[in-house]
Amino acid sequence: MSEFAKALASARNALDIQIAALNKLASRIEENIEPALNLITSSKGRVIISGIGKSGLVGAKMAATLSSTGTAAYFIHSTDALHGDSGAILADDVIIAISNSGQTSEVVSFASMVKSWGNKVIAITGKPESELGRIADVVLDISFEKESDPNGLAPTTSTTLTIALGDALAAALITHKNFTVQDFGKRHPGGSLGKKSNG
């Protein structure tokens, strides 16, 4: 038996937990995502994504994906937003605030602030009944049974679901806007992807 047998079993279990959570998310994707699509496509502004910690890292990736696929998006760290970076937000911008618990104080404060300005807020949270969920105009529900690390504590399942939901949102917007390979190439001339999309 491998000296890593126990560790490898944990690795397999982590993947099994995340696959089950993704399947659960996929089963409710239409009802989950359509209200967000309505908000984003009816707005003349950008999509501003905010979070802190691991959620912030996922949010930055989400903003980059949206921007490269035809939806103007920008990431603002929730803490920085509370110290002046919120000045970048325009009146028509739609805000996506990410917090698995829905109680992260900086994210909740940021969402509450922009909501008071009249901006529409989309929450990505595993707790729709949370403070963030109550503030939001639309809730994208990533509720799941447990994180996939052996201690059930590290952001693992929650970040996987958030990034998958962001990719699903990008895919929906690509289709809705008829965003083409050629359109992608205009925004991505460098690297192997640039070569692929530019023929």
C-alpha positions as CSV (number, residue, x, y, z in Angstrom):
1,M,0.0,0.0,0.0
2,S,1.3,3.5,-0.9
3,E,2.5,5.7,2.0
4,F,0.1,8.3,0.6
5,A,-2.9,6.0,0.5
6,K,-4.8,8.0,3.2
7,A,-3.8,11.3,1.6
8,L,-5.0,10.1,-1.9
9,A,-8.3,9.0,-0.4
10,S,-8.8,12.5,0.9
11,A,-7.9,13.9,-2.6
12,R,-10.6,11.6,-4.2
13,N,-13.1,12.5,-1.5
14,A,-12.5,16.2,-2.1
15,L,-13.3,15.8,-5.8
16,D,-16.3,13.6,-5.1
17,I,-17.7,16.3,-2.7
18,Q,-17.1,19.1,-5.3
19,I,-18.6,17.1,-8.2
20,A,-21.8,16.4,-6.1
21,A,-22.0,20.2,-5.2
22,L,-21.5,21.2,-8.9
23,N,-24.3,18.8,-10.0
24,K,-26.6,20.3,-7.4
25,L,-25.8,23.8,-8.6
26,A,-26.3,22.7,-12.3
27,S,-29.8,21.3,-11.4
28,R,-31.0,24.8,-10.4
29,I,-28.9,27.0,-12.8
30,E,-31.8,28.4,-14.8
31,E,-33.8,29.8,-11.9
32,N,-30.5,30.8,-10.2
33,I,-29.0,32.8,-13.1
34,E,-31.9,34.3,-15.1
35,P,-32.6,37.2,-12.8
36,A,-28.9,38.1,-12.8
37,L,-28.9,38.0,-16.6
38,N,-31.9,40.4,-16.6
39,L,-30.1,42.9,-14.4
40,I,-26.8,42.8,-16.3
41,T,-28.2,42.9,-19.8
42,S,-30.7,45.7,-19.0
43,S,-28.0,47.9,-17.5
44,K,-25.9,50.5,-19.4
45,G,-23.1,50.2,-16.9
46,R,-20.4,47.8,-16.1
47,V,-20.3,44.7,-13.8
48,I,-18.4,45.5,-10.6
49,I,-17.4,42.4,-8.6
50,S,-16.3,42.6,-5.0
51,G,-15.2,40.2,-2.2
52,I,-12.3,39.6,0.1
53,G,-10.0,36.6,0.8
54,K,-10.5,33.6,-1.4
55,S,-13.8,35.0,-2.6
56,G,-12.0,38.1,-3.7
57,L,-9.5,36.1,-5.7
58,V,-12.3,34.2,-7.4
59,G,-14.0,37.6,-8.0
60,A,-11.0,39.0,-9.8
61,K,-10.9,36.0,-12.1
62,M,-14.6,36.4,-12.8
63,A,-14.1,40.0,-13.7
64,A,-11.3,39.1,-16.1
65,T,-13.3,36.4,-17.8
66,L,-16.3,38.7,-18.3
67,S,-14.1,41.5,-19.6
68,S,-12.4,39.2,-22.1
69,T,-15.8,37.9,-23.4
70,G,-17.7,41.1,-24.1
71,T,-19.0,42.2,-20.7
72,A,-17.2,45.2,-19.2
73,A,-16.3,44.2,-15.7
74,Y,-14.0,45.4,-12.9
75,F,-12.9,44.0,-9.6
76,I,-12.9,46.1,-6.4
77,H,-11.7,44.6,-3.1
78,S,-14.4,45.2,-0.6
79,T,-12.0,46.6,2.1
80,D,-10.4,49.0,-0.5
81,A,-13.9,50.0,-1.6
82,L,-14.7,51.2,1.9
83,H,-11.5,53.3,1.9
84,G,-12.1,55.2,-1.3
85,D,-11.9,52.8,-4.2
86,S,-15.7,52.9,-4.5
87,G,-15.2,56.2,-6.3
88,A,-14.7,54.1,-9.4
89,I,-18.3,53.0,-9.3
90,L,-20.7,54.6,-11.8
91,A,-24.5,55.1,-11.3
92,D,-25.5,52.4,-13.8
93,D,-23.0,49.7,-12.7
94,V,-24.3,46.4,-11.4
95,I,-22.5,45.1,-8.4
96,I,-21.8,41.4,-7.7
97,A,-20.9,40.9,-4.1
98,I,-19.4,37.5,-3.1
99,S,-19.5,36.0,0.4
100,N,-20.2,32.4,1.1
101,S,-21.5,33.1,4.7
102,G,-23.3,36.3,3.5
103,Q,-22.1,37.9,6.8
104,T,-18.5,39.1,5.8
105,S,-18.6,42.5,7.3
106,E,-16.6,44.3,4.6
107,V,-18.7,42.8,1.8
108,V,-22.0,43.5,3.6
109,S,-21.0,47.1,4.3
110,F,-19.9,47.6,0.7
111,A,-23.1,46.1,-0.7
112,S,-25.2,48.2,1.7
113,M,-23.3,51.3,0.6
114,V,-23.8,50.9,-3.1
115,K,-27.4,49.8,-2.7
116,S,-28.0,53.1,-0.9
117,W,-26.6,54.9,-4.0
118,G,-29.2,53.2,-6.2
119,N,-26.9,50.5,-7.7
120,K,-28.4,47.0,-8.2
121,V,-26.7,44.3,-6.2
122,I,-26.3,40.6,-7.0
123,A,-25.1,38.4,-4.1
124,I,-23.3,35.2,-4.6
125,T,-23.7,33.4,-1.3
126,G,-24.3,30.0,0.3
127,K,-26.7,31.6,2.7
128,P,-29.6,33.3,0.8
129,E,-31.2,34.3,4.1
130,S,-28.0,36.1,5.3
131,E,-27.6,39.8,5.7
132,L,-26.0,40.1,2.2
133,G,-28.8,38.0,0.8
134,R,-31.4,40.4,2.3
135,I,-29.6,43.5,0.9
136,A,-29.3,42.1,-2.7
137,D,-31.8,42.5,-5.5
138,V,-30.8,39.1,-6.8
139,V,-29.3,36.2,-5.0
140,L,-27.2,33.5,-6.8
141,D,-27.4,30.6,-4.4
142,I,-24.3,28.4,-4.0
143,S,-25.5,26.6,-0.9
144,F,-23.8,23.2,-0.4
145,E,-23.3,20.5,2.2
146,K,-19.7,21.0,3.2
147,E,-16.3,22.2,2.2
148,S,-14.2,19.5,0.7
149,D,-11.0,19.7,2.8
150,P,-10.6,17.1,5.5
151,N,-11.4,19.6,8.2
152,G,-14.4,21.0,6.4
153,L,-13.2,24.6,6.9
154,A,-11.0,25.8,4.0
155,P,-12.8,27.6,1.2
156,T,-12.8,24.7,-1.3
157,T,-16.3,23.7,-2.4
158,S,-17.5,27.2,-2.0
159,T,-14.8,28.7,-4.2
160,T,-15.3,26.0,-6.8
161,L,-19.0,26.7,-7.0
162,T,-18.4,30.5,-7.2
163,I,-16.0,30.2,-10.0
164,A,-18.2,27.7,-11.9
165,L,-21.2,30.0,-11.4
166,G,-19.1,32.9,-12.8
167,D,-18.1,30.9,-15.8
168,A,-21.7,29.9,-16.4
169,L,-22.8,33.5,-16.2
170,A,-20.1,34.4,-18.7
171,A,-21.2,31.6,-21.1
172,A,-24.8,32.8,-20.9
173,L,-23.8,36.4,-21.7
174,I,-21.5,35.3,-24.6
175,T,-24.5,33.5,-26.1
176,H,-27.0,36.3,-25.4
177,K,-24.7,38.9,-26.9
178,N,-23.7,36.7,-29.9
179,F,-20.1,37.3,-28.9
180,T,-17.9,35.5,-31.5
181,V,-14.5,34.0,-31.8
182,Q,-13.5,37.1,-33.8
183,D,-14.8,39.3,-31.1
184,F,-12.7,37.4,-28.6
185,G,-9.6,37.7,-30.8
186,K,-9.9,41.5,-30.9
187,R,-9.6,41.5,-27.1
188,H,-7.0,38.8,-26.8
189,P,-4.3,39.2,-29.5
190,G,-1.5,37.8,-27.4
191,G,-0.5,34.3,-26.6
192,S,-1.7,31.0,-27.9
193,L,-5.4,31.9,-27.3
194,G,-4.8,35.0,-29.5
195,K,-3.3,32.8,-32.3
196,K,-6.2,30.4,-32.0
197,S,-9.0,33.1,-32.1
198,N,-7.3,35.1,-34.8
199,G,-6.8,32.2,-37.2
